[in-house]
Amino acid sequence: MRICGHCGKSIAGKRANAVWCSTSCRVMGARARKALPAEMTSSPRWVRFALRPRKNGKLAKVPIQLNGQNASSTNPATWSTYEATKASTVGDGLGWVLGDGIGCLDLDNCFDENGTLSDFARSVIAEHEQQVVLIERSLSGRGVHIFLPMAPGAGRRSERIEVYPPDSGRFIAVTGDRLRI
């Protein structure tokens, strides 16, 4: 039996690819997918970020405080709560400073031209799915962030994946665009 992705009611009789029983459940389901996990929102590790041009023509994501001044990914005095950061309109978006035992796997170039997730990304997600705090599409729309509990240690980088442990002194631009796998 097929059931609604939000309320659990039967969606028998709806179109074959239906996920929701009603418009209300579709809206509520979309809001729930955008909600960020308490493991992150309850911690005052939030900054805004600004996109600034580099000399090579690419954009850099720079952490900024709610007052518009630069923030530091290693100085908690420049961070804020999720509620205050979300309410702010400074800069271009939200960022979360890694820590509190949560690190991030940053996967690049995970989607093909049709928006289909690559087998590589699917295998990395499957390997860590029991531990995941949040899986989201990155700001570029082509990558994936996997936030998960991680031991402190050295980060590492390969051709398609960057590993940022909780003590790496990094912040990640958070989109809230959760992936449904």
Backbone bond lengths (Angstrom), bond angles and torsions (degrees), N, CA, C in turn:
res aa  C-N    CA-C-N  psi(-1)  N-CA   C-N-CA  omega(-1)  CA-C   N-CA-C  phi
1 M - - - 1.442 - - 1.532 108.87 -
2 R 1.322 117.41 133.60 1.453 122.99 177.31 1.524 108.83 -86.43
3 I 1.352 115.25 137.20 1.460 119.19 -179.05 1.523 110.76 -127.45
4 C 1.320 115.71 157.70 1.463 123.65 179.08 1.528 109.65 -62.41
5 G 1.331 115.86 137.63 1.457 121.16 179.86 1.513 114.50 -71.55
6 H 1.337 117.77 -7.85 1.461 120.00 178.31 1.529 112.48 -111.43
7 C 1.335 116.81 -56.10 1.469 119.49 -172.15 1.524 113.90 -97.85
8 G 1.326 117.68 -15.48 1.453 120.52 178.58 1.516 115.25 86.51
9 K 1.342 117.88 2.33 1.465 120.61 177.86 1.526 109.87 -73.33
10 S 1.304 115.86 158.53 1.461 121.57 179.25 1.526 110.56 -64.88
11 I 1.327 115.57 139.01 1.462 120.31 173.39 1.529 110.28 -116.22
12 A 1.332 115.13 24.44 1.463 119.93 174.37 1.525 108.08 -59.62
13 G 1.294 116.48 138.13 1.456 120.63 -179.53 1.517 113.24 93.02
14 K 1.327 117.67 -12.96 1.470 121.03 174.81 1.524 108.03 -83.41
15 R 1.331 116.72 170.51 1.464 119.84 -179.23 1.537 110.11 -57.46
16 A 1.306 116.83 158.11 1.465 122.81 -171.73 1.526 113.40 -58.98
17 N 1.339 118.25 -34.42 1.462 119.78 -177.77 1.527 112.91 -100.10
18 A 1.319 118.07 15.11 1.469 121.87 179.95 1.525 110.57 -64.70
19 V 1.330 114.57 141.84 1.464 121.31 177.98 1.526 110.33 -115.21
20 W 1.332 116.62 -25.50 1.451 122.06 -173.97 1.523 110.31 -119.46
21 C 1.331 116.55 153.30 1.470 120.54 178.12 1.529 111.75 -86.53
22 S 1.348 116.78 -20.06 1.466 119.79 -176.82 1.518 110.09 -156.12
23 T 1.312 115.93 168.56 1.468 120.93 176.18 1.521 110.02 -62.53
24 S 1.307 117.23 -39.48 1.463 121.54 179.33 1.534 110.91 -59.15
25 C 1.326 116.80 -45.24 1.469 120.20 179.28 1.529 111.15 -67.88
26 R 1.332 117.36 -33.88 1.464 120.23 176.99 1.523 110.13 -63.35
27 V 1.321 117.01 -44.75 1.458 121.49 179.23 1.522 110.51 -64.39
28 M 1.323 117.46 -46.76 1.470 121.61 -179.83 1.535 110.69 -63.82
29 G 1.323 116.75 -39.36 1.457 120.64 177.50 1.513 112.15 -63.85
30 A 1.340 116.48 -40.52 1.462 120.73 178.25 1.523 110.81 -65.66
31 R 1.312 117.29 -40.25 1.470 120.49 177.76 1.521 111.27 -64.31
32 A 1.313 116.42 -41.32 1.473 120.45 179.77 1.521 110.68 -64.53
33 R 1.333 116.97 -37.43 1.460 120.44 179.18 1.514 111.22 -66.31
34 K 1.314 117.58 -31.67 1.460 122.05 -179.91 1.530 112.21 -80.36
35 A 1.325 118.14 -20.11 1.458 121.32 -177.60 1.525 109.78 -63.94
36 L 1.300 115.48 135.43 1.460 120.26 179.34 1.528 109.52 -89.26
37 P 1.330 117.57 152.47 1.464 120.86 -175.93 1.526 112.92 -71.10
38 A 1.324 114.61 148.22 1.467 121.66 -179.70 1.523 111.97 -60.07
39 E 1.325 118.14 -30.52 1.477 120.32 178.30 1.522 110.75 -57.17
40 M 1.319 116.73 -26.20 1.458 120.24 179.38 1.529 111.70 -101.63
41 T 1.328 118.26 -43.47 1.466 120.36 -174.71 1.525 113.01 -71.35
42 S 1.316 118.00 -23.11 1.469 120.00 -178.86 1.527 112.24 -82.72
43 S 1.307 117.79 -7.13 1.453 122.03 -177.05 1.535 110.45 -104.36
44 P 1.341 117.99 132.11 1.472 120.24 -178.57 1.533 111.59 -79.56
45 R 1.319 116.40 63.53 1.464 122.54 -177.73 1.532 110.80 -118.37
46 W 1.315 116.72 26.94 1.458 121.41 -172.59 1.510 112.52 -100.39
47 V 1.315 115.47 143.00 1.456 124.21 174.72 1.530 107.27 -135.62
48 R 1.287 117.11 167.25 1.458 122.31 166.37 1.529 105.95 -94.93
49 F 1.304 117.33 167.69 1.457 118.85 172.15 1.522 109.16 -135.41
50 A 1.331 114.29 154.54 1.456 121.53 175.88 1.516 108.08 -121.65
51 L 1.308 116.08 140.88 1.463 121.16 174.69 1.522 107.42 -88.76
52 R 1.331 115.85 121.23 1.469 120.78 -178.55 1.524 109.44 -127.44
53 P 1.335 116.67 139.20 1.471 119.48 -177.82 1.526 111.89 -69.78
54 R 1.323 114.82 140.49 1.465 121.79 172.60 1.525 108.52 -95.76
55 K 1.321 116.02 171.25 1.463 120.36 178.38 1.526 111.90 -65.03
56 N 1.346 117.09 -28.12 1.465 120.69 -178.71 1.537 112.43 -82.06
57 G 1.328 117.03 3.53 1.455 120.98 177.96 1.519 114.32 91.48
58 K 1.327 117.56 -13.64 1.463 120.74 177.94 1.518 109.39 -82.48
59 L 1.340 115.45 164.99 1.458 120.36 179.16 1.529 110.56 -97.90
60 A 1.315 115.68 140.13 1.462 122.24 174.94 1.519 108.54 -105.34
61 K 1.333 116.42 142.59 1.468 121.73 174.29 1.525 106.94 -94.67
62 V 1.325 115.65 114.73 1.460 121.75 -176.48 1.519 108.69 -109.91
63 P 1.351 118.48 125.86 1.473 119.36 178.66 1.525 110.61 -69.78
64 I 1.326 115.75 135.83 1.463 120.33 177.67 1.529 110.36 -132.87
65 Q 1.311 114.01 154.04 1.459 121.02 177.74 1.529 109.55 -81.53
66 L 1.304 115.88 171.09 1.457 120.68 -179.46 1.529 112.14 -67.06
67 N 1.331 117.23 -17.50 1.465 121.10 177.22 1.529 112.03 -89.76
68 G 1.346 117.04 1.17 1.460 121.28 177.64 1.511 114.87 94.01
69 Q 1.333 117.20 -12.31 1.465 119.70 178.19 1.518 109.76 -79.38
70 N 1.330 116.30 158.60 1.454 120.13 179.56 1.525 110.95 -59.15
71 A 1.316 115.37 141.23 1.463 122.07 174.01 1.521 107.40 -101.96
72 S 1.301 115.59 166.62 1.457 121.63 176.93 1.521 108.53 -119.22
73 S 1.316 116.06 133.67 1.465 119.22 178.93 1.525 111.62 -76.79
74 T 1.334 117.08 -0.78 1.464 120.22 177.43 1.530 112.98 -119.36
75 N 1.339 117.83 2.46 1.460 121.28 -179.00 1.526 110.44 -120.34
76 P 1.340 116.95 101.86 1.471 120.61 -178.34 1.529 114.19 -58.17
77 A 1.314 118.92 -20.98 1.463 121.15 179.14 1.536 111.13 -65.42
78 T 1.323 117.76 -16.89 1.471 121.25 -178.97 1.528 112.32 -100.18
79 W 1.326 117.93 4.84 1.453 122.59 -178.94 1.520 109.70 -100.62
80 S 1.306 116.16 172.54 1.458 120.44 -179.02 1.525 110.40 -145.66
81 T 1.315 115.37 -178.23 1.463 120.79 176.74 1.523 109.57 -80.61
82 Y 1.310 115.09 161.52 1.462 120.37 177.36 1.526 110.76 -61.18
83 E 1.327 117.01 -45.51 1.461 121.12 -176.47 1.526 110.91 -59.44
84 A 1.334 116.81 -47.67 1.469 120.44 -179.17 1.529 111.22 -66.74
85 T 1.317 116.50 -39.91 1.462 120.51 -178.64 1.519 110.90 -68.41
86 K 1.320 116.53 -40.96 1.462 120.41 178.79 1.529 111.22 -64.95
87 A 1.326 117.03 -36.50 1.459 121.45 -178.97 1.532 112.19 -73.42
88 S 1.306 117.79 -20.00 1.464 121.82 -177.52 1.531 111.10 -76.24
89 T 1.320 115.27 149.84 1.467 120.28 175.82 1.525 111.63 -111.85
90 V 1.322 116.74 8.12 1.458 121.25 178.93 1.529 109.19 -66.54
91 G 1.309 116.23 138.50 1.464 120.34 174.79 1.513 113.96 72.97
92 D 1.338 114.53 -155.46 1.463 121.21 -171.65 1.518 114.91 -113.06
93 G 1.329 118.99 -4.68 1.457 119.60 179.38 1.505 112.83 168.13
94 L 1.340 115.02 -172.32 1.464 123.32 -177.47 1.521 111.60 -95.92
95 G 1.312 115.34 147.25 1.458 120.95 173.26 1.515 109.83 -135.77
96 W 1.321 116.41 150.67 1.456 121.21 178.47 1.528 108.80 -122.10
97 V 1.328 115.72 129.22 1.464 121.17 179.15 1.524 107.69 -82.90
98 L 1.305 116.26 122.62 1.461 120.94 -178.16 1.521 110.87 -60.05
99 G 1.318 116.55 144.75 1.452 121.91 179.74 1.510 110.60 157.17
100 D 1.317 116.61 -167.85 1.465 122.16 -177.66 1.529 110.82 54.27
101 G 1.340 115.82 32.40 1.459 120.72 178.40 1.517 114.87 81.98
102 I 1.346 117.62 2.64 1.459 120.76 -179.29 1.520 110.04 -109.36
103 G 1.326 115.37 126.19 1.457 122.94 175.81 1.516 109.52 -114.42
104 C 1.326 116.13 -170.80 1.461 119.88 -177.15 1.519 111.06 -144.27
105 L 1.325 115.02 136.11 1.460 122.08 167.67 1.517 105.51 -98.87
106 D 1.314 116.97 122.67 1.460 122.84 -178.14 1.525 107.70 -110.16
107 L 1.324 116.41 107.79 1.462 122.35 -177.97 1.528 108.99 -100.36
108 D 1.327 116.25 132.73 1.458 121.06 -179.16 1.520 111.51 -103.65
109 N 1.323 115.45 154.47 1.473 123.26 174.04 1.530 112.49 48.34
110 C 1.318 115.96 59.67 1.469 122.15 -174.47 1.521 114.44 -98.19
111 F 1.317 117.99 -7.47 1.458 120.98 -175.41 1.513 110.35 -122.39
112 D 1.325 116.13 142.35 1.463 119.53 175.66 1.526 109.32 -84.28
113 E 1.328 116.99 -176.93 1.471 121.23 -176.76 1.525 112.89 -63.54
114 N 1.326 118.26 -18.30 1.467 122.18 177.29 1.522 113.06 -93.83
115 G 1.338 116.85 0.87 1.454 120.76 -179.48 1.517 114.22 83.72
116 T 1.343 116.98 13.52 1.461 121.62 179.49 1.525 109.78 -83.30
117 L 1.318 115.99 131.63 1.461 122.08 179.77 1.520 110.09 -68.29
118 S 1.332 117.05 135.34 1.463 121.86 -177.54 1.524 111.91 -69.89
119 D 1.318 115.60 156.35 1.467 121.11 175.87 1.525 110.54 -61.28
120 F 1.329 116.86 -36.74 1.467 121.47 177.89 1.529 110.10 -57.18
121 A 1.332 116.66 -51.49 1.471 120.88 -179.03 1.521 111.08 -63.66
122 R 1.323 116.78 -41.40 1.469 120.29 178.20 1.530 111.21 -59.60
123 S 1.326 117.06 -39.94 1.470 119.64 -178.68 1.527 111.40 -69.62
124 V 1.335 117.42 -37.86 1.473 120.27 177.69 1.529 109.57 -66.46
125 I 1.324 117.13 -43.66 1.466 121.10 178.34 1.523 110.51 -61.78
126 A 1.324 116.72 -45.36 1.468 120.87 -179.72 1.528 111.15 -61.53
127 E 1.321 116.48 -37.48 1.468 120.99 -179.56 1.522 111.98 -63.94
128 H 1.333 117.12 -28.82 1.468 121.29 -174.40 1.521 114.20 -115.66
129 E 1.344 118.50 4.58 1.463 120.09 -169.71 1.530 114.71 -60.69
130 Q 1.318 118.94 -25.61 1.465 120.57 179.83 1.527 112.25 -73.82
131 Q 1.333 117.13 -19.41 1.460 121.76 -176.84 1.521 113.80 -103.20
132 V 1.298 118.43 -12.20 1.457 123.54 -167.82 1.524 113.37 -60.01
133 V 1.326 115.06 134.84 1.456 122.78 171.65 1.536 108.54 -94.46
134 L 1.337 116.63 -42.85 1.460 121.99 -179.73 1.522 109.26 -155.35
135 I 1.327 116.31 134.86 1.469 122.23 169.77 1.517 106.06 -120.42
136 E 1.330 116.55 124.20 1.456 120.47 -178.28 1.518 111.01 -140.58
137 R 1.323 114.70 157.84 1.460 121.45 171.90 1.528 106.67 -75.13
138 S 1.309 117.29 139.18 1.465 121.25 -178.29 1.527 111.13 -75.61
139 L 1.306 116.23 173.06 1.460 122.76 -177.04 1.528 111.66 -59.54
140 S 1.314 118.08 -35.10 1.467 120.95 -179.85 1.524 111.98 -68.61
141 G 1.329 116.34 -22.05 1.458 121.14 -175.76 1.516 112.84 85.37
142 R 1.320 117.37 -5.64 1.469 121.76 -177.79 1.529 112.96 -109.21
143 G 1.325 116.56 -11.33 1.455 120.61 -176.83 1.515 112.66 -115.04
144 V 1.331 115.46 177.42 1.456 122.83 -179.65 1.524 109.15 -133.84
145 H 1.324 115.69 136.14 1.469 122.06 170.74 1.516 107.94 -105.68
146 I 1.321 116.59 131.06 1.459 121.64 174.56 1.525 106.69 -119.44
147 F 1.328 116.33 105.18 1.461 121.52 176.93 1.526 107.27 -88.62
148 L 1.340 116.76 130.66 1.452 120.12 -178.40 1.524 110.37 -158.76
149 P 1.343 116.68 159.44 1.465 119.47 175.35 1.523 109.00 -60.00
150 M 1.320 114.73 139.21 1.456 119.79 -175.51 1.519 108.83 -152.50
151 A 1.315 116.15 145.47 1.459 120.89 176.54 1.526 109.54 -74.79
152 P 1.333 116.91 149.44 1.462 119.36 174.38 1.530 109.68 -61.21
153 G 1.292 116.20 158.69 1.461 119.92 177.58 1.505 111.45 153.85
154 A 1.298 114.36 -170.86 1.454 120.67 -178.14 1.528 110.42 -76.78
155 G 1.301 115.13 138.00 1.456 119.75 173.18 1.520 108.52 -76.59
156 R 1.310 114.83 167.69 1.463 118.84 176.71 1.518 109.34 -150.29
157 R 1.306 114.26 160.11 1.459 120.53 -176.30 1.520 109.03 -138.52
158 S 1.317 115.10 135.58 1.458 120.29 172.17 1.520 107.22 -123.71
159 E 1.303 116.94 -167.02 1.460 120.37 -176.84 1.523 112.82 -61.41
160 R 1.345 118.31 -37.41 1.461 120.43 -173.96 1.516 115.30 -124.37
161 I 1.330 117.79 0.63 1.465 119.35 -176.94 1.527 110.25 -142.21
162 E 1.332 114.61 137.54 1.457 121.45 174.05 1.526 107.03 -118.42
163 V 1.321 116.52 133.85 1.461 122.32 -179.86 1.521 107.65 -109.81
164 Y 1.330 115.88 118.82 1.453 122.36 179.54 1.522 108.83 -116.38
165 P 1.339 117.59 103.46 1.475 120.43 177.68 1.530 110.69 -69.01
166 P 1.335 116.52 166.66 1.462 120.68 -177.32 1.528 113.80 -59.44
167 D 1.322 117.54 -27.71 1.461 121.12 -177.78 1.532 112.55 -98.51
168 S 1.315 117.62 20.35 1.469 121.40 -175.09 1.523 113.71 -78.92
169 G 1.339 117.25 -9.67 1.455 119.37 -178.93 1.521 112.26 70.46
170 R 1.325 116.72 32.75 1.466 121.95 -177.59 1.524 110.97 -115.92
171 F 1.316 114.55 155.15 1.460 119.60 168.35 1.520 106.53 -120.72
172 I 1.322 115.67 153.91 1.455 122.18 -179.84 1.534 107.88 -122.73
173 A 1.324 116.82 131.61 1.460 121.09 173.94 1.526 107.47 -68.06
174 V 1.321 116.55 121.02 1.462 122.09 -175.69 1.531 109.19 -100.38
175 T 1.341 115.97 125.80 1.463 120.10 -179.33 1.518 112.50 -97.05
176 G 1.333 117.57 -28.98 1.461 120.99 -174.75 1.515 112.25 74.98
177 D 1.330 117.50 6.01 1.464 122.21 179.33 1.532 108.11 -85.04
178 R 1.333 114.76 79.47 1.470 120.77 -175.75 1.518 111.61 -61.42
179 L 1.320 114.91 144.91 1.461 120.34 175.40 1.525 109.13 -93.18
180 R 1.304 115.35 133.38 1.461 121.23 172.46 1.514 106.60 -99.49
181 I 1.297 116.97 113.89 1.460 121.53 -176.69 1.515 109.80 -103.76
